[in-house]
Amino acid sequence: MSQNLLDFHSHRSTVYGQRGMVASSQPLATAAGLEILRQGGNAADAAVAVAAALNVTEPTSTGIGGDMFALFYDAKTAQVSALNGSGRSPTGLTRERLQADGFSSALPPYHPHTVTVPGACAGWCDLLERHGTLSLDVILAPAISLAESGFPVAPLTAHFWQAGANRQLKTAANGHELTIAGRGPNPGEIFRNPGLARTFRAVAEGGKGAFYQGPIAEAIVSVLRQAGGAMAASDLAEHVSTWEQPASVSFGDYYIHECPPNGQGITALLAFNLLEGFDLAGMDPLSADRLHLEIEALRLAFADARWYVSDPAFSNLPLRELLSKEYAAERRKLIDPRRASLDQKRGTPVLSSGTVYFCVVDGAGNACSFINSNYMGFGTGIVPKGWGFSLQNRGHNFVLDPEHPNRLEPRKRPYHTIIPGLITRKDGSLLGPFGVMGGFMQPQGHLQVGLGLLVDGLDPQSALDLPRFCIDVDQGEQGGAVLLEENIPWRTAAELSAMGHPVRPVSGWGRAVFGRGQIILRDSASGVLAGGSDPRADGVAMPLV
């Protein structure tokens, strides 16, 4: 291992336990999950408790006004299931409506038209209905307590809260509900959210119906209509989550699982398939040769994903063909081991994007890989009056080009950036849940962290500590800058530049672009759990004692 890897070490150690473990980006949320495990709950119960607690403690990234995806590993059956808790566009948001409102190329990021139906609440409830063991009132109790009594805001959260207050909350309808006199809280300052406690109490009593019908739904529709949006009561009342088969590929002795489209998890799987044809184990993980291959694989993967990832209910997605080893072999030929390619185009496999990630493993070996997001920080920043949560802006990822598979249409799910990951061994046993949040960084983080685990043999914390790169995907198929985190060797940066990569170093607060990850691995023989939490966040991995 290079000296630079050692130099980067966060001085955190991998955490070990046996009875269960929670890893999240916020210690109080981790504690909420552990409390549910302590009361006899399983991984699904604890995951929902963490999701709700993070809505209280980290509304800068997540909330019940956003969407969620989850992968659940059932220890009894050794089966992985995927839950799509993303919402759809309003029925009334037609191309004609957009044209009448003056939109032809793209939607502004915080416009009420970017609000899709919040899928999180239904997703939480549906996960519990299939896999949970405890009641909603028990599971939501820690989050309700945090919201009512208040909590001291963590340092990184305070930074992003203050930025979001200036960027979204100051001008968004009712955004002041998530501020202290119009500003974001300072580190260590107590923040209370009685409106969100009210929301959670309603859901605890009435289930998901209390969110999608009745006073909460009426408040959502009212504030969006006042802001110029198109959401109707029927859009909320008719929302449903979907259970799906995970998208999976083999990689060495393991299977890597992601949620299928409309999520972008296939981006990571495409890249893993491409890199399986190279001897990565013989390369320093921070060498230019190694990072070059990873960057090239991801450029090819994004070229496919940005075209093919859409709502499968509206398009014929060739998922099996995209993830085949044969397709990977053909696309691999496009990688020049010594030269960057900045203009990769999508292939033809068939002839004819503010987020929290966390994970839980319980004492029985069940695992939940879970991600919940508002998209861009507070999303739109629009708050249904009196309910203490903001509404997402996930619809910003729709394309207005009528020929694009991800074009905006009524009752359609958009291209989704949020992706949970999970790895099993070839014998079906659980290796563990993993993930890295952060827009289009997420599949890039999945690849880099996954290679650290599966190729380099790193423990969870070391895999998360490893410095990362991030391709600026928003610059489209013409390449985009390659952002390099501090502590990547200067020689590596120089060599990547000489290969043709437009590299740019990033440090300080800018490191947020590299995402925030969590990992829990399970030893199949002993049942010992090993967890890590990203040093780029405020969080922690903690075992149940």
C-alpha positions as CSV (number, residue, x, y, z in Angstrom):
1,M,0.0,0.0,0.0
2,S,1.3,3.4,-0.9
3,Q,2.5,5.8,1.8
4,N,-0.1,8.3,0.5
5,L,-2.9,6.0,1.5
6,L,-1.5,5.8,5.0
7,D,-1.0,9.6,5.1
8,F,-4.7,10.1,4.4
9,H,-5.9,7.9,7.3
10,S,-8.7,9.6,9.2
11,H,-7.6,8.0,12.5
12,R,-10.9,6.2,12.7
13,S,-10.8,2.5,13.2
14,T,-13.2,-0.1,11.8
15,V,-15.9,-0.8,14.4
16,Y,-16.7,-4.4,15.3
17,G,-19.7,-6.0,16.9
18,Q,-21.9,-9.1,16.9
19,R,-25.5,-8.3,17.9
20,G,-26.2,-5.7,15.3
21,M,-24.8,-2.5,13.8
22,V,-26.0,0.8,12.4
23,A,-23.8,3.1,10.3
24,S,-25.2,6.6,9.3
25,S,-24.0,10.1,8.6
26,Q,-25.3,11.4,12.0
27,P,-24.6,10.0,15.5
28,L,-28.1,10.7,16.9
29,A,-29.7,8.9,13.9
30,T,-27.3,6.0,14.5
31,A,-28.4,6.0,18.1
32,A,-32.1,5.9,17.0
33,G,-31.5,2.8,15.0
34,L,-29.6,1.1,17.8
35,E,-32.5,1.9,20.2
36,I,-34.9,0.0,17.9
37,L,-32.5,-3.0,17.6
38,R,-32.3,-2.9,21.4
39,Q,-36.1,-3.2,21.6
40,G,-36.0,-6.3,19.5
41,G,-36.5,-4.8,16.0
42,N,-34.7,-6.1,13.0
43,A,-32.8,-4.3,10.2
44,A,-35.9,-3.0,8.5
45,D,-37.3,-1.5,11.7
46,A,-34.1,0.1,12.6
47,A,-33.6,1.5,9.0
48,V,-36.9,3.3,9.1
49,A,-36.1,4.7,12.5
50,V,-32.8,6.0,11.2
51,A,-34.5,7.5,8.1
52,A,-36.9,9.4,10.3
53,A,-34.3,10.6,12.7
54,L,-32.1,11.8,9.8
55,N,-35.1,13.9,8.6
56,V,-34.9,15.7,12.0
57,T,-31.2,16.0,12.3
58,E,-30.1,16.4,8.6
59,P,-33.0,18.0,6.7
60,T,-30.3,19.5,4.5
61,S,-30.2,16.2,2.7
62,T,-33.2,14.1,3.3
63,G,-36.8,13.9,4.5
64,I,-40.3,12.5,4.2
65,G,-40.8,15.1,1.4
66,G,-38.3,13.2,-0.7
67,D,-37.8,9.7,-2.1
68,M,-36.1,6.5,-1.0
69,F,-34.7,3.2,-2.3
70,A,-33.7,0.2,-0.3
71,L,-32.2,-3.2,-0.7
72,F,-33.1,-5.8,1.9
73,Y,-31.2,-9.1,2.5
74,D,-33.3,-11.8,4.2
75,A,-31.0,-14.0,6.2
76,K,-33.5,-16.9,6.2
77,T,-33.9,-17.1,2.5
78,A,-30.6,-15.5,1.4
79,Q,-32.6,-13.4,-1.0
80,V,-32.1,-9.8,-1.9
81,S,-35.2,-7.6,-2.7
82,A,-35.3,-4.1,-4.0
83,L,-37.8,-1.4,-3.0
84,N,-38.4,1.6,-5.3
85,G,-39.9,4.3,-3.2
86,S,-39.6,7.1,-5.8
87,G,-42.5,9.3,-6.8
88,R,-44.0,10.2,-10.1
89,S,-44.6,13.5,-11.9
90,P,-48.0,15.2,-11.5
91,T,-50.8,14.1,-14.0
92,G,-51.3,17.7,-15.0
93,L,-47.6,18.4,-15.8
94,T,-48.0,17.9,-19.6
95,R,-45.7,19.2,-22.3
96,E,-48.5,21.7,-23.2
97,R,-48.5,22.9,-19.6
98,L,-44.7,23.4,-19.7
99,Q,-44.9,25.3,-22.9
100,A,-47.6,27.5,-21.6
101,D,-45.4,28.2,-18.6
102,G,-42.5,29.1,-20.8
103,F,-40.3,26.0,-20.4
104,S,-38.8,24.3,-23.5
105,S,-35.2,23.3,-22.6
106,A,-34.9,22.7,-18.9
107,L,-36.7,23.3,-15.6
108,P,-35.1,25.6,-13.1
109,P,-33.7,23.5,-10.2
110,Y,-36.1,24.8,-7.4
111,H,-39.2,25.4,-9.5
112,P,-42.5,23.8,-8.1
113,H,-42.7,21.8,-11.4
114,T,-39.6,19.9,-10.2
115,V,-41.6,18.4,-7.3
116,T,-42.6,14.8,-7.9
117,V,-44.8,12.9,-5.5
118,P,-42.8,12.3,-2.3
119,G,-42.3,8.5,-2.2
120,A,-40.4,8.2,1.1
121,C,-43.3,7.8,3.5
122,A,-44.9,5.0,1.4
123,G,-41.5,3.4,1.0
124,W,-40.9,3.4,4.8
125,C,-44.3,1.8,5.4
126,D,-44.0,-0.7,2.6
127,L,-40.6,-1.9,3.9
128,L,-42.0,-2.4,7.3
129,E,-45.1,-4.2,6.0
130,R,-43.0,-6.8,4.2
131,H,-40.0,-7.1,6.5
132,G,-40.6,-5.2,9.8
133,T,-41.5,-6.6,13.2
134,L,-42.4,-3.5,15.3
135,S,-45.2,-1.0,15.1
136,L,-44.8,2.5,13.5
137,D,-45.4,4.3,16.8
138,V,-42.4,2.5,18.4
139,I,-40.2,3.0,15.3
140,L,-40.9,6.7,14.9
141,A,-40.7,7.4,18.7
142,P,-36.9,8.4,18.6
143,A,-37.4,10.8,15.7
144,I,-40.5,12.4,17.4
145,S,-38.5,12.9,20.6
146,L,-35.6,14.5,18.7
147,A,-38.0,16.8,16.8
148,E,-40.0,17.9,19.9
149,S,-37.2,18.2,22.4
150,G,-34.6,19.5,20.0
151,F,-31.0,18.4,19.2
152,P,-27.6,20.0,18.9
153,V,-26.8,20.5,15.2
154,A,-23.6,18.7,14.0
155,P,-20.8,20.9,12.3
156,L,-21.0,19.7,8.7
157,T,-24.8,19.7,8.8
158,A,-24.7,23.3,10.2
159,H,-22.5,24.4,7.2
160,F,-24.9,22.9,4.6
161,W,-28.0,24.2,6.6
162,Q,-26.7,27.7,6.5
163,A,-26.0,27.5,2.8
164,G,-29.4,26.0,2.1
165,A,-31.1,28.7,4.1
166,N,-29.5,31.3,1.9
167,R,-30.0,29.4,-1.3
168,Q,-33.6,28.0,-0.9
169,L,-35.3,28.5,2.4
170,K,-35.2,32.3,2.4
171,T,-37.3,32.6,-0.7
172,A,-39.3,29.3,-0.7
173,A,-42.9,29.2,0.6
174,N,-42.8,28.5,4.3
175,G,-39.1,27.8,4.2
176,H,-38.7,29.8,7.4
177,E,-40.1,26.8,9.3
178,L,-36.7,25.1,8.8
179,T,-34.7,28.1,10.0
180,I,-33.9,30.0,13.2
181,A,-35.1,33.6,12.5
182,G,-34.3,33.1,8.8
183,R,-30.9,31.5,9.2
184,G,-29.4,28.1,9.5
185,P,-28.4,26.9,13.0
186,N,-24.8,27.1,14.2
187,P,-22.8,24.0,15.2
188,G,-24.0,22.9,18.6
189,E,-27.1,25.1,18.5
190,I,-30.4,23.4,19.5
191,F,-33.0,23.1,16.7
192,R,-36.6,22.0,17.4
193,N,-39.1,21.0,14.7
194,P,-42.6,20.7,16.2
195,G,-44.1,20.6,12.7
196,L,-42.2,17.5,11.7
197,A,-43.0,15.8,15.1
198,R,-46.7,16.5,14.2
199,T,-46.2,14.8,10.8
200,F,-44.5,11.7,12.3
201,R,-47.3,11.4,15.0
202,A,-49.9,11.5,12.2
203,V,-48.0,8.8,10.2
204,A,-47.5,6.7,13.4
205,E,-51.2,6.7,14.0
206,G,-52.6,6.5,10.5
207,G,-49.8,4.9,8.4
208,K,-49.0,6.1,4.9
209,G,-52.6,7.0,4.3
210,A,-52.2,9.9,6.8
211,F,-49.5,11.3,4.5
212,Y,-51.1,10.8,1.1
213,Q,-54.6,11.7,2.1
214,G,-56.0,14.2,4.6
215,P,-54.4,17.4,6.1
216,I,-50.8,16.7,5.1
217,A,-51.7,15.9,1.5
218,E,-54.0,19.0,1.4
219,A,-51.1,21.2,2.6
220,I,-48.7,19.8,0.0
221,V,-51.2,20.5,-2.8
222,S,-52.1,23.9,-1.5
223,V,-48.5,25.2,-1.2
224,L,-47.5,23.8,-4.6
225,R,-50.6,25.3,-6.3
226,Q,-49.9,28.7,-4.7
227,A,-46.3,28.5,-6.0
228,G,-47.4,27.7,-9.5
229,G,-47.1,23.9,-9.5
230,A,-49.4,21.2,-10.9
231,M,-49.7,18.7,-8.1
232,A,-53.2,17.4,-7.5
233,A,-54.7,15.5,-4.5
234,S,-55.2,12.5,-6.8
235,D,-51.4,12.4,-7.6
236,L,-50.7,11.8,-3.9
237,A,-53.7,9.5,-3.2
238,E,-52.8,7.2,-6.1
239,H,-49.0,6.9,-5.3
240,V,-47.6,3.4,-4.8
241,S,-44.1,2.0,-4.2
242,T,-42.9,-1.0,-6.2
243,W,-41.0,-4.1,-5.2
244,E,-38.5,-5.3,-7.8
245,Q,-35.7,-7.7,-8.5
246,P,-32.4,-6.1,-7.9
247,A,-30.0,-5.5,-10.8
248,S,-26.9,-7.6,-10.2
249,V,-23.6,-8.5,-11.7
250,S,-20.9,-11.0,-10.7
251,F,-17.4,-9.6,-9.8
252,G,-14.9,-12.2,-8.9
253,D,-16.3,-14.3,-6.0
254,Y,-19.1,-11.9,-5.3
255,Y,-22.4,-10.5,-6.6
256,I,-23.0,-6.8,-6.5
257,H,-26.6,-5.7,-6.2
258,E,-28.2,-2.4,-7.0
259,C,-31.8,-1.2,-7.4
260,P,-32.8,-1.3,-11.1
261,P,-33.8,1.8,-13.1
262,N,-35.2,4.4,-12.7
263,G,-32.2,4.5,-10.4
264,Q,-28.7,4.9,-11.7
265,G,-27.3,1.9,-9.9
266,I,-26.6,0.2,-13.3
267,T,-23.9,2.8,-13.8
268,A,-21.8,1.2,-11.1
269,L,-22.6,-2.3,-12.4
270,L,-21.6,-1.3,-16.0
271,A,-18.3,0.0,-14.7
272,F,-17.7,-3.1,-12.5
273,N,-18.3,-5.3,-15.6
274,L,-15.9,-3.3,-17.7
275,L,-13.1,-3.4,-15.1
276,E,-13.4,-7.1,-14.5
277,G,-11.3,-7.5,-17.6
278,F,-8.3,-5.7,-16.1
279,D,-5.7,-6.9,-13.5
280,L,-6.5,-4.2,-11.0
281,A,-5.1,-6.1,-8.1
282,G,-1.6,-5.6,-9.6
283,M,-2.0,-1.8,-9.5
284,D,-1.6,0.7,-6.6
285,P,-5.2,1.9,-6.0
286,L,-4.0,5.5,-6.2
287,S,-1.8,5.1,-9.3
288,A,-2.5,7.0,-12.5
289,D,-2.8,3.7,-14.4
290,R,-5.5,2.4,-12.0
291,L,-7.5,5.6,-11.7
292,H,-7.3,6.1,-15.5
293,L,-9.1,2.7,-16.0
294,E,-11.7,3.5,-13.4
295,I,-12.4,7.0,-14.9
296,E,-12.7,5.5,-18.4
297,A,-15.0,2.8,-17.3
298,L,-17.2,5.3,-15.6
299,R,-17.3,7.6,-18.6
300,L,-18.5,4.6,-20.7
301,A,-21.0,3.6,-18.0
302,F,-22.5,7.1,-17.7
303,A,-22.8,7.4,-21.5
304,D,-25.1,4.5,-21.4
305,A,-26.9,5.3,-18.2
306,R,-27.7,8.9,-19.1
307,W,-29.6,7.6,-22.1
308,Y,-31.1,4.3,-21.0
309,V,-32.0,5.0,-17.3
310,S,-35.6,6.1,-17.2
311,D,-39.0,4.8,-15.9
312,P,-39.2,1.3,-17.3
313,A,-43.0,1.7,-17.4
314,F,-42.5,4.2,-20.2
315,S,-39.7,2.7,-22.2
316,N,-38.2,-0.7,-23.2
317,L,-35.0,-0.8,-21.1
318,P,-32.6,-3.5,-22.3
319,L,-31.3,-4.2,-18.8
320,R,-30.2,-7.8,-19.3
321,E,-28.2,-6.9,-22.4
322,L,-26.7,-3.8,-20.9
323,L,-25.4,-5.8,-17.9
324,S,-24.2,-8.8,-19.9
325,K,-20.5,-9.8,-20.0
326,E,-20.6,-9.9,-23.8
327,Y,-21.7,-6.2,-24.0
328,A,-18.9,-5.3,-21.4
329,A,-16.3,-7.1,-23.6
330,E,-17.3,-5.0,-26.6
331,R,-17.4,-1.7,-24.7
332,R,-14.1,-2.5,-23.0
333,K,-12.4,-2.3,-26.4
334,L,-13.0,1.4,-26.3
335,I,-10.7,1.9,-23.3
336,D,-7.2,3.1,-24.3
337,P,-4.9,2.2,-21.3
338,R,-2.8,5.2,-22.0
339,R,-5.1,7.9,-23.3
340,A,-8.3,9.6,-22.0
341,S,-11.5,9.5,-24.1
342,L,-13.7,12.5,-23.3
343,D,-16.4,12.0,-25.9
344,Q,-17.7,8.5,-25.2
345,K,-21.1,7.8,-26.6
346,R,-23.8,5.3,-25.6
347,G,-23.6,1.8,-26.9
348,T,-26.3,-0.3,-28.6
349,P,-26.7,-3.4,-26.5
350,V,-29.6,-4.6,-28.6
351,L,-29.7,-4.6,-32.3
352,S,-32.6,-2.8,-33.9
353,S,-29.0,12.9,-9.8
354,G,-28.6,16.3,-1.1
355,T,-29.0,12.7,0.1
356,V,-28.3,10.4,3.1
357,Y,-27.1,6.9,2.9
358,F,-27.1,4.5,5.8
359,C,-27.1,0.8,6.5
360,V,-28.2,-1.7,9.2
361,V,-27.3,-5.3,9.9
362,D,-29.1,-7.0,12.7
363,G,-28.0,-9.9,14.9
364,A,-29.8,-12.5,12.8
365,G,-27.8,-11.4,9.7
366,N,-30.6,-9.5,8.0
367,A,-29.3,-6.3,6.2
368,C,-30.9,-3.1,4.9
369,S,-29.1,-0.8,2.5
370,F,-31.1,2.4,2.5
371,I,-31.0,5.8,0.9
372,N,-33.3,8.8,1.3
373,S,-33.1,12.1,-0.5
374,N,-34.5,15.6,-1.2
375,Y,-32.1,15.8,-4.1
376,M,-30.5,19.2,-4.0
377,G,-30.1,19.9,-0.3
378,F,-33.6,21.0,0.9
379,G,-35.0,20.1,-2.5
380,T,-37.1,23.0,-3.6
381,G,-37.1,24.4,0.0
382,I,-40.9,24.6,-0.3
383,V,-42.5,23.5,3.0
384,P,-46.2,22.5,3.4
385,K,-47.4,25.0,6.0
386,G,-47.1,23.7,9.6
387,W,-45.7,20.2,8.8
388,G,-41.9,20.8,9.1
389,F,-40.5,19.1,6.0
390,S,-39.4,20.4,2.6
391,L,-40.5,19.0,-0.8
392,Q,-37.9,17.4,-3.1
393,N,-36.9,18.7,-6.6
394,R,-36.3,15.3,-8.1
395,G,-38.1,16.3,-11.3
396,H,-35.2,18.5,-12.2
397,N,-33.6,15.3,-13.7
398,F,-36.3,15.0,-16.3
399,V,-35.3,15.9,-19.9
400,L,-37.5,18.1,-22.0
401,D,-36.3,16.7,-25.3
402,P,-39.4,14.8,-26.6
403,E,-37.1,12.1,-28.2
404,H,-35.2,11.2,-25.0
405,P,-36.3,8.1,-23.0
406,N,-36.2,10.2,-19.8
407,R,-38.4,12.9,-21.2
408,L,-40.9,14.5,-18.8
409,E,-44.4,12.9,-19.1
410,P,-47.3,12.8,-16.7
411,R,-47.2,10.2,-13.9
412,K,-43.6,9.2,-14.7
413,R,-40.6,8.5,-12.5
414,P,-37.5,10.5,-13.4
415,Y,-33.8,9.4,-13.7
416,H,-32.9,8.9,-10.1
417,T,-29.4,9.5,-8.7
418,I,-29.9,7.8,-5.3
419,I,-28.7,4.2,-5.1
420,P,-28.1,1.7,-2.2
421,G,-25.7,-1.1,-2.7
422,L,-25.3,-4.6,-1.3
423,I,-22.8,-7.4,-1.9
424,T,-23.3,-11.1,-1.4
425,R,-20.9,-14.0,-1.8
426,K,-21.3,-16.6,-4.5
427,D,-22.7,-19.0,-2.0
428,G,-25.5,-16.5,-1.2
429,S,-24.3,-15.4,2.1
430,L,-24.2,-11.7,3.0
431,L,-20.9,-9.8,2.7
432,G,-22.7,-6.5,3.5
433,P,-24.5,-3.3,2.6
434,F,-22.6,-0.3,1.3
435,G,-23.2,3.0,-0.3
436,V,-22.0,6.5,-1.0
437,M,-24.4,9.4,-1.2
438,G,-24.0,12.5,-3.4
439,G,-25.8,13.0,-6.7
440,F,-23.9,11.7,-9.7
441,M,-21.0,10.8,-7.4
442,Q,-22.9,7.9,-6.1
443,P,-22.1,5.2,-8.7
444,Q,-18.6,6.6,-8.8
445,G,-18.3,6.1,-5.0
446,H,-19.8,2.7,-5.2
447,L,-17.2,1.7,-7.7
448,Q,-14.2,3.1,-5.8
449,V,-15.3,1.9,-2.4
450,G,-16.3,-1.5,-3.8
451,L,-12.9,-2.0,-5.5
452,G,-11.3,-1.1,-2.2
453,L,-13.2,-3.9,-0.5
454,L,-13.2,-6.6,-3.2
455,V,-9.9,-6.0,-5.1
456,D,-7.6,-4.3,-2.5
457,G,-8.8,-6.2,0.5
458,L,-9.4,-3.0,2.6
459,D,-11.5,-3.0,5.8
460,P,-14.6,-0.9,5.7
461,Q,-13.1,2.2,7.3
462,S,-10.0,2.1,5.1
463,A,-12.1,1.7,2.0
464,L,-14.1,4.9,3.0
465,D,-10.9,6.8,3.9
466,L,-9.3,6.3,0.5
467,P,-9.1,9.5,-1.4
468,R,-11.6,9.7,-4.3
469,F,-12.1,11.2,-7.7
470,C,-15.3,12.5,-9.2
471,I,-16.1,13.1,-12.8
472,D,-18.3,16.2,-13.3
473,V,-21.0,14.3,-15.2
474,D,-23.2,17.4,-15.5
475,Q,-20.9,18.5,-18.3
476,G,-22.4,15.8,-20.4
477,E,-20.9,13.4,-22.9
478,Q,-18.1,15.7,-23.9
479,G,-16.2,14.7,-20.8
480,G,-16.2,16.9,-17.8
481,A,-13.5,17.7,-15.3
482,V,-12.0,15.0,-13.1
483,L,-12.1,16.3,-9.6
484,L,-9.3,14.9,-7.4
485,E,-9.5,14.9,-3.7
486,E,-6.6,16.1,-1.6
487,N,-4.1,13.5,-0.7
488,I,-4.2,11.9,-4.1
489,P,-0.5,11.9,-5.0
490,W,0.6,14.9,-7.1
491,R,2.5,12.5,-9.4
492,T,-0.8,10.7,-10.1
493,A,-2.5,14.0,-10.9
494,A,0.3,15.0,-13.3
495,E,0.2,11.6,-15.1
496,L,-3.6,11.7,-15.4
497,S,-3.3,15.2,-16.9
498,A,-0.7,14.0,-19.4
499,M,-3.1,11.2,-20.4
500,G,-5.6,13.9,-21.4
501,H,-7.8,14.0,-18.3
502,P,-8.9,17.5,-17.3
503,V,-8.0,17.2,-13.6
504,R,-8.8,19.7,-10.9
505,P,-7.8,19.3,-7.2
506,V,-10.4,19.8,-4.6
507,S,-9.9,20.4,-0.8
508,G,-11.7,21.9,2.2
509,W,-15.5,22.2,2.1
510,G,-15.4,21.3,-1.6
511,R,-14.7,17.7,-0.6
512,A,-18.4,17.3,-0.1
513,V,-18.6,16.6,-3.8
514,F,-16.9,13.2,-3.1
515,G,-19.9,11.9,-1.2
516,R,-20.4,10.3,2.2
517,G,-20.5,6.6,2.6
518,Q,-21.2,3.8,5.1
519,I,-20.3,0.2,5.1
520,I,-21.1,-2.9,7.3
521,L,-19.6,-6.3,6.5
522,R,-20.5,-9.6,8.0
523,D,-18.2,-12.6,8.5
524,S,-20.3,-15.6,7.5
525,A,-18.5,-18.0,9.9
526,S,-18.4,-16.0,13.1
527,G,-21.2,-13.5,12.5
528,V,-18.9,-10.7,13.5
529,L,-19.8,-7.3,12.0
530,A,-17.3,-4.8,10.8
531,G,-18.4,-1.2,10.1
532,G,-17.1,2.1,8.9
533,S,-18.4,5.6,8.5
534,D,-17.2,8.3,6.1
535,P,-14.7,10.8,7.5
536,R,-16.3,13.4,5.2
537,A,-19.5,13.4,7.3
538,D,-20.6,13.8,10.9
539,G,-21.6,10.2,11.3
540,V,-20.5,7.0,13.0
541,A,-20.8,3.3,12.8
542,M,-21.9,1.8,16.1
543,P,-22.6,-1.8,17.3
544,L,-25.4,-2.9,19.5
545,V,-24.1,-3.9,23.0
